[in-house]
Amino acid sequence: MFYGYSAYTHHHIILKLLLLIVVAFFIDLYFQRGFKQLFNKRRSNFLHYFIRINWIFFLFFTAFSTSYLLLFQLACDHPFRVRYVIWIHTFFLLTYMPKTAFNLFLLLRDILRLIRVSIEKIVKKRVISKVLIKKRFLKSGFILSCFLFMAILYGIGFGKNHFKVKKIDIHFEDLPESFNKYKLVQISDIHFGSYGPRANFKNAVEIINDLDADLVVFTGDMVNFKAEEAEAWISLFKTIKSEDGKFAVLGNHDFGDYIECYNQEDRNQNLEKLLNSQGEMGFRNLMNESTHIFRGKDSLLLVGVMNWAIEPYKKYGDLHEALGTGKNSAFKILLSHDPHHWEMEVKDKYTIDLTLSGHTHGAQFGIDLPFYHWCPIDWMYTYWGGLYEENSKYLYINQGLGVIGFHGRIGMRPEITLISLHSKKINQ
């Protein structure tokens, strides 16, 4: 219900907001119980004011969420509608994720207490230590919840603008010698519609240009829903420099499929506007097509498909069509937004040396360290972030430059990828 295109229909948004309000109420109720136990009666005034403030925040969240109904006066495709929902999600995560962490400690303590009491009733004596049910256990939960609150607050205020350059070196047997040390910059998932006019993309563009790329590629989801979201950024992204040009493909958000009041003609017009905006930025969109990049007598084939996806998303990509007469090209790079494409078709059926994808955002939350890489979407996607290799075929998944769903990034910084191609023949 809350996944894919249906997650953004007005009916499902209202259901989701009502569900969030109910969940928030019970989280607050249980949290309040634990907080009373953590602070003793000598701090009764503090408890009294804290509980009052806690319920004021709940009433504010309820009013904030239900105010979405007032936005029905706006056009069905007005970008502020989606931006408002993103901020509701963000406020919920900031306020209730830390409380949920505390509640988990409280729940574990209550379970241990129940087990202890049950066993003691059976054996008629105390058999389990009370260490885990003392206040120090709840204090640990409270400290963790404070840390989580600060981490989410940082992600909202700074994390989404804390751009990170990931440098990747890949060695290939069949890379033409003229392309040895070829520098390719990948960006993905900008989601312009999530931002106001003060977004710090100027810094990202400066970082990209400082990398002095031979080729710049964008792997989909430039907007949330409407082509107009990109128009304010044309002049800035036009300044991105690349010796061999800038290329793009379309992601699931770029087709206008999330706007429930659009018919097919509206979606076609929306897509045409987006393609025009990308063209003004200097990006050539590869819509199930390919092009050769030359270095002297050598060349590589750059292939691009429109969003190739599994349900509930629509599948527009056609790799067979995109390859065209270039199927026998020695070295091929594929731009395909959704990494499911590589998993379910590319790696087993096609000789594609390198596939570049995006889509996952690294869930905008996780751990991204040189020695450890994890995010919640790891439970849903086999391939969700970073570099993968099977049978000398490579997939790289960029974790995105923008945000959607939650207006922040925690642990998964917005990414600009610099991929250097190396020929094993030269480096052996």
C-alpha positions as CSV (number, residue, x, y, z in Angstrom):
1,M,0.0,0.0,0.0
2,F,2.7,2.5,1.0
3,Y,5.3,1.4,-1.6
4,G,5.8,2.5,-5.2
5,Y,3.4,4.8,-7.0
6,S,0.5,4.1,-4.7
7,A,2.5,5.6,-1.8
8,Y,1.9,9.0,-3.3
9,T,-1.8,8.9,-4.1
10,H,-3.8,11.2,-1.9
11,H,-5.9,8.4,-0.4
12,H,-2.8,6.4,0.7
13,I,-1.1,9.6,2.0
14,I,-4.1,10.3,4.3
15,L,-4.1,6.7,5.5
16,K,-0.4,6.8,6.2
17,L,-0.6,10.1,8.1
18,L,-3.5,8.7,10.2
19,L,-1.4,5.6,10.9
20,L,1.6,7.7,11.9
21,I,-0.6,9.7,14.4
22,V,-1.9,6.5,16.0
23,V,1.7,5.0,16.2
24,A,3.0,8.3,17.6
25,F,0.3,8.2,20.4
26,F,1.2,4.8,21.6
27,I,4.9,5.5,21.4
28,D,4.4,8.6,23.6
29,L,2.2,6.6,26.0
30,Y,4.8,3.9,26.6
31,F,7.7,6.4,26.6
32,Q,6.0,8.5,29.2
33,R,5.6,5.4,31.5
34,G,9.3,4.7,31.2
35,F,10.4,8.3,31.7
36,K,8.4,8.4,35.0
37,Q,10.3,5.3,36.2
38,L,13.6,6.8,35.2
39,F,13.3,10.0,37.1
40,N,12.3,9.7,40.8
41,K,9.6,11.6,42.7
42,R,12.1,14.2,43.9
43,R,12.0,15.6,40.4
44,S,8.2,15.7,40.2
45,N,8.1,19.3,38.9
46,F,10.5,18.3,36.1
47,L,8.4,15.3,35.2
48,H,5.2,17.3,35.3
49,Y,6.6,19.9,32.8
50,F,8.3,17.2,30.6
51,I,5.1,15.2,30.2
52,R,3.1,18.3,29.4
53,I,5.7,19.3,26.7
54,N,5.7,15.8,25.4
55,W,1.9,15.9,24.8
56,I,2.2,19.4,23.3
57,F,4.6,17.9,20.7
58,F,2.2,15.1,20.0
59,L,-0.7,17.6,19.4
60,F,1.6,19.7,17.2
61,F,2.5,16.6,15.1
62,T,-1.2,15.7,14.9
63,A,-2.1,19.3,13.7
64,F,0.9,19.3,11.3
65,S,-0.1,16.0,9.8
66,T,-3.8,16.7,9.5
67,S,-3.1,20.1,7.9
68,Y,-2.2,18.2,4.8
69,L,-5.9,18.2,4.1
70,L,-5.7,21.9,3.5
71,L,-3.3,21.4,0.6
72,F,-6.2,19.8,-1.4
73,Q,-6.8,23.4,-2.5
74,L,-3.6,23.3,-4.5
75,A,-3.3,21.7,-7.9
76,C,-2.9,17.9,-7.7
77,D,0.6,18.2,-9.2
78,H,1.8,21.1,-7.0
79,P,5.3,20.2,-5.7
80,F,4.6,21.7,-2.3
81,R,2.3,18.8,-1.5
82,V,5.0,16.2,-1.7
83,R,7.5,18.5,0.1
84,Y,5.0,18.9,2.9
85,V,4.7,15.1,3.3
86,I,8.5,14.7,3.3
87,W,8.7,17.2,6.2
88,I,6.0,15.3,8.1
89,H,8.0,12.1,7.8
90,T,11.1,14.0,8.9
91,F,9.4,15.4,12.0
92,F,8.1,11.9,12.9
93,L,11.6,10.4,12.6
94,L,13.2,13.1,14.5
95,T,10.7,13.0,17.4
96,Y,9.7,9.3,17.5
97,M,12.7,7.3,16.4
98,P,14.7,8.3,19.6
99,K,11.6,7.5,21.7
100,T,11.2,4.1,20.0
101,A,14.9,3.3,20.9
102,F,14.2,4.1,24.5
103,N,11.0,2.1,24.4
104,L,12.9,-1.0,23.2
105,F,15.0,-0.8,26.3
106,L,11.9,-0.4,28.4
107,L,10.2,-3.3,26.7
108,L,13.2,-5.6,27.2
109,R,13.3,-4.6,30.8
110,D,9.6,-5.3,31.2
111,I,10.0,-8.7,29.5
112,L,12.9,-9.6,31.8
113,R,10.9,-8.5,34.9
114,L,7.9,-10.6,33.7
115,I,10.2,-13.6,33.3
116,R,11.8,-13.1,36.7
117,V,8.5,-12.7,38.5
118,S,7.0,-15.8,36.7
119,I,10.0,-18.0,37.6
120,E,10.1,-16.7,41.2
121,K,6.4,-17.6,41.6
122,I,7.1,-21.1,40.4
123,V,10.3,-21.8,42.5
124,K,9.2,-19.7,45.5
125,K,12.5,-17.9,45.6
126,R,14.6,-15.2,43.9
127,V,16.7,-16.8,41.1
128,I,17.5,-13.9,38.7
129,S,19.6,-10.8,39.5
130,K,17.8,-7.5,39.4
131,V,20.7,-5.8,37.7
132,L,18.9,-5.5,34.3
133,I,15.8,-4.0,35.8
134,K,17.5,-1.2,37.7
135,K,17.5,2.4,36.4
136,R,20.9,2.0,34.8
137,F,19.2,-0.1,32.2
138,L,16.8,2.6,31.3
139,K,19.5,5.2,31.5
140,S,21.4,3.3,28.8
141,G,18.2,3.5,26.6
142,F,17.9,7.2,27.4
143,I,21.5,7.9,26.4
144,L,21.0,6.0,23.2
145,S,17.8,7.9,22.4
146,C,19.6,11.2,22.9
147,F,22.4,10.1,20.6
148,L,19.9,9.1,18.0
149,F,18.1,12.4,18.3
150,M,21.3,14.3,17.7
151,A,22.3,12.1,14.8
152,I,18.9,12.6,13.1
153,L,19.1,16.4,13.8
154,Y,22.6,16.4,12.2
155,G,21.3,14.5,9.2
156,I,18.6,17.0,8.6
157,G,20.7,20.1,9.2
158,F,24.0,19.1,7.7
159,G,24.1,15.5,6.4
160,K,22.1,16.1,3.3
161,N,24.6,18.8,2.2
162,H,27.8,17.0,3.3
163,F,28.8,15.8,-0.1
164,K,31.2,12.9,-0.4
165,V,33.5,11.9,-3.3
166,K,34.0,8.2,-3.6
167,K,37.0,7.2,-5.7
168,I,36.8,3.8,-7.4
169,D,39.5,2.1,-9.4
170,I,38.3,-0.8,-11.7
171,H,40.6,-2.9,-13.8
172,F,39.4,-4.5,-17.1
173,E,40.9,-7.1,-19.4
174,D,39.3,-5.7,-22.5
175,L,39.5,-1.9,-21.9
176,P,41.0,-0.2,-24.9
177,E,44.5,1.0,-24.1
178,S,43.6,4.6,-25.0
179,F,41.0,4.6,-22.2
180,N,43.5,3.6,-19.5
181,K,43.0,5.9,-16.5
182,Y,39.8,7.3,-18.1
183,K,37.9,9.3,-15.4
184,L,34.2,9.0,-15.3
185,V,32.0,10.9,-12.8
186,Q,28.6,9.5,-11.8
187,I,25.9,11.4,-10.0
188,S,22.3,10.1,-9.4
189,D,19.0,10.8,-7.7
190,I,19.0,14.5,-7.3
191,H,15.3,14.9,-6.6
192,F,15.1,18.6,-7.1
193,G,11.5,18.7,-5.9
194,S,12.6,18.0,-2.4
195,Y,14.5,21.3,-2.1
196,G,13.8,24.9,-1.9
197,P,15.8,27.7,-3.6
198,R,18.5,27.6,-0.9
199,A,19.8,24.1,-1.6
200,N,23.5,23.8,-1.7
201,F,24.0,22.2,-5.1
202,K,26.5,24.9,-6.1
203,N,29.0,23.2,-3.9
204,A,28.3,19.8,-5.5
205,V,28.8,21.3,-9.0
206,E,32.2,22.8,-7.9
207,I,33.3,19.4,-6.5
208,I,32.3,17.7,-9.8
209,N,34.2,20.2,-11.9
210,D,37.3,20.0,-9.7
211,L,37.5,16.2,-10.5
212,D,38.3,17.1,-14.1
213,A,36.2,14.2,-15.5
214,D,36.5,12.8,-19.0
215,L,32.8,11.9,-18.9
216,V,29.9,12.8,-16.6
217,V,26.9,10.6,-16.3
218,F,23.6,11.0,-14.4
219,T,21.7,7.8,-13.6
220,G,18.1,8.9,-13.1
221,D,15.6,10.6,-10.8
222,M,16.4,14.2,-11.5
223,V,12.9,15.3,-10.2
224,N,10.3,13.9,-7.8
225,F,7.3,14.3,-10.0
226,K,7.2,17.3,-12.3
227,A,9.6,18.6,-14.9
228,E,9.3,22.1,-13.6
229,E,11.2,21.1,-10.5
230,A,14.5,21.1,-12.6
231,E,14.0,24.4,-14.2
232,A,15.5,26.5,-11.4
233,W,18.7,24.6,-11.6
234,I,19.4,24.7,-15.4
235,S,21.9,27.5,-15.3
236,L,23.9,25.9,-12.4
237,F,24.1,22.4,-13.8
238,K,24.9,23.7,-17.2
239,T,28.3,24.7,-15.8
240,I,29.3,21.1,-15.2
241,K,32.3,20.4,-17.4
242,S,33.3,17.2,-19.1
243,E,35.7,16.6,-22.1
244,D,33.5,13.9,-23.7
245,G,30.1,15.2,-22.8
246,K,27.4,14.6,-20.2
247,F,24.9,11.8,-20.5
248,A,21.7,10.8,-18.5
249,V,19.0,8.2,-18.3
250,L,15.5,8.3,-16.8
251,G,14.6,7.0,-13.4
252,N,11.2,5.9,-12.0
253,H,10.4,9.5,-10.7
254,D,11.1,11.2,-14.1
255,F,8.1,9.9,-16.0
256,G,5.3,11.7,-14.1
257,D,3.8,8.3,-13.0
258,Y,3.5,9.4,-9.4
259,I,0.9,12.2,-10.2
260,E,-2.4,10.4,-10.0
261,C,-4.4,13.0,-11.9
262,Y,-2.2,12.9,-15.0
263,N,-3.3,11.0,-18.1
264,Q,-0.8,9.6,-20.6
265,E,-0.8,12.8,-22.6
266,D,0.1,14.8,-19.5
267,R,2.9,12.4,-18.7
268,N,4.3,12.7,-22.2
269,Q,4.3,16.5,-22.0
270,N,5.9,16.4,-18.6
271,L,8.6,14.1,-19.9
272,E,9.3,16.3,-22.9
273,K,9.7,19.3,-20.6
274,L,12.2,17.3,-18.5
275,L,14.2,16.2,-21.5
276,N,14.3,19.8,-22.7
277,S,15.6,21.0,-19.3
278,Q,18.3,18.3,-19.3
279,G,19.2,19.3,-22.8
280,E,19.7,22.9,-21.7
281,M,21.9,21.6,-18.9
282,G,24.0,19.9,-21.5
283,F,22.9,16.4,-20.8
284,R,22.1,14.0,-23.6
285,N,19.5,11.5,-22.4
286,L,20.0,8.0,-23.7
287,M,16.5,6.6,-24.2
288,N,17.1,3.0,-25.0
289,E,20.0,3.9,-27.2
290,S,23.8,3.9,-27.3
291,T,26.7,6.1,-28.5
292,H,30.4,5.6,-29.0
293,I,33.0,7.5,-27.1
294,F,36.3,7.8,-29.0
295,R,39.9,8.1,-28.0
296,G,41.9,8.1,-31.2
297,K,41.2,4.8,-33.1
298,D,39.8,3.2,-29.9
299,S,36.2,3.5,-28.6
300,L,33.9,2.4,-25.9
301,L,30.1,2.0,-26.2
302,L,28.0,4.0,-23.7
303,V,24.5,2.4,-23.4
304,G,21.5,4.0,-21.7
305,V,18.1,2.5,-20.9
306,M,15.0,4.2,-19.6
307,N,13.9,2.9,-16.2
308,W,14.0,-0.9,-16.1
309,A,12.2,-2.0,-13.0
310,I,10.2,-4.7,-11.3
311,E,6.7,-4.3,-9.8
312,P,5.3,-2.0,-8.6
313,Y,7.3,0.2,-10.9
314,K,6.8,0.4,-14.6
315,K,9.4,-1.0,-17.0
316,Y,10.4,1.3,-19.8
317,G,13.9,0.0,-20.5
318,D,14.8,-2.2,-23.4
319,L,18.5,-3.2,-23.4
320,H,18.2,-5.1,-26.7
321,E,17.0,-2.0,-28.4
322,A,19.6,0.2,-26.7
323,L,22.5,-1.9,-27.8
324,G,21.4,-1.8,-31.5
325,T,24.2,-2.4,-33.8
326,G,26.8,-2.0,-31.0
327,K,26.2,-5.5,-29.5
328,N,29.7,-6.6,-30.7
329,S,31.5,-3.6,-29.3
330,A,34.6,-4.6,-27.4
331,F,33.9,-2.5,-24.2
332,K,30.5,-1.4,-23.0
333,I,29.2,0.8,-20.1
334,L,25.5,0.7,-19.3
335,L,23.5,3.4,-17.5
336,S,20.5,1.9,-15.9
337,H,18.7,3.5,-12.9
338,D,17.5,0.5,-11.0
339,P,20.1,-2.1,-9.9
340,H,17.5,-4.9,-10.2
341,H,18.2,-4.6,-14.0
342,W,21.8,-5.8,-13.5
343,E,20.7,-8.5,-11.1
344,M,17.8,-9.9,-13.2
345,E,19.0,-9.4,-16.8
346,V,22.3,-7.8,-17.4
347,K,24.8,-9.9,-15.5
348,D,23.6,-13.3,-16.9
349,K,22.4,-12.4,-20.4
350,Y,24.6,-9.6,-21.7
351,T,28.3,-8.9,-22.0
352,I,28.3,-5.5,-20.3
353,D,31.6,-4.6,-18.7
354,L,30.3,-1.9,-16.3
355,T,26.8,-1.0,-15.2
356,L,26.1,2.2,-13.3
357,S,22.9,2.5,-11.3
358,G,21.3,4.5,-8.5
359,H,17.8,4.4,-7.1
360,T,18.4,3.0,-3.6
361,H,19.8,6.2,-1.9
362,G,21.5,3.8,0.6
363,A,18.2,4.3,2.4
364,Q,19.7,7.8,3.4
365,F,20.5,6.0,6.7
366,G,23.2,3.5,7.5
367,I,26.8,2.9,8.0
368,D,29.2,3.6,5.2
369,L,32.8,2.9,6.3
370,P,35.7,1.5,4.3
371,F,35.5,-1.7,6.4
372,Y,31.8,-2.0,6.9
373,H,28.8,-1.1,4.7
374,W,25.2,-1.5,5.8
375,C,21.8,0.1,5.6
376,P,18.2,-1.1,6.2
377,I,17.5,-1.6,2.5
378,D,20.0,-4.4,2.6
379,W,17.0,-6.6,3.7
380,M,15.2,-5.8,0.4
381,Y,18.0,-5.5,-2.2
382,T,20.8,-7.9,-3.0
383,Y,22.7,-5.0,-4.6
384,W,22.1,-1.6,-3.0
385,G,25.3,0.4,-2.8
386,G,28.9,0.4,-3.9
387,L,30.9,-1.8,-6.2
388,Y,29.9,-5.4,-7.0
389,E,31.6,-7.9,-9.4
390,E,30.5,-11.2,-10.8
391,N,32.2,-13.1,-13.7
392,S,34.3,-10.0,-14.5
393,K,31.2,-7.9,-14.9
394,Y,30.9,-4.9,-12.6
395,L,28.0,-3.0,-11.1
396,Y,28.4,0.3,-9.2
397,I,25.4,1.8,-7.3
398,N,25.7,5.5,-6.5
399,Q,23.9,6.4,-3.2
400,G,22.4,9.6,-4.6
401,L,22.9,13.3,-4.4
402,G,19.5,14.3,-3.1
403,V,16.8,13.2,-0.7
404,I,13.2,12.0,-0.8
405,G,10.9,10.5,1.9
406,F,13.1,11.9,4.7
407,H,14.8,15.3,4.5
408,G,18.2,14.3,5.7
409,R,21.0,11.8,5.5
410,I,22.4,9.9,8.4
411,G,25.6,7.9,7.7
412,M,24.9,7.8,4.0
413,R,26.3,11.1,2.7
414,P,25.2,12.4,-0.7
415,E,27.6,10.9,-3.2
416,I,29.6,12.0,-6.1
417,T,31.5,9.0,-7.6
418,L,34.8,9.2,-9.5
419,I,35.4,6.0,-11.3
420,S,38.8,5.5,-12.9
421,L,39.1,2.8,-15.6
422,H,42.3,0.8,-15.9
423,S,43.6,-1.6,-18.5
424,K,45.1,-4.7,-17.0
425,K,47.2,-5.2,-20.1
426,I,49.0,-1.9,-19.5
427,N,49.3,-2.3,-15.7
428,Q,50.4,-5.9,-15.7
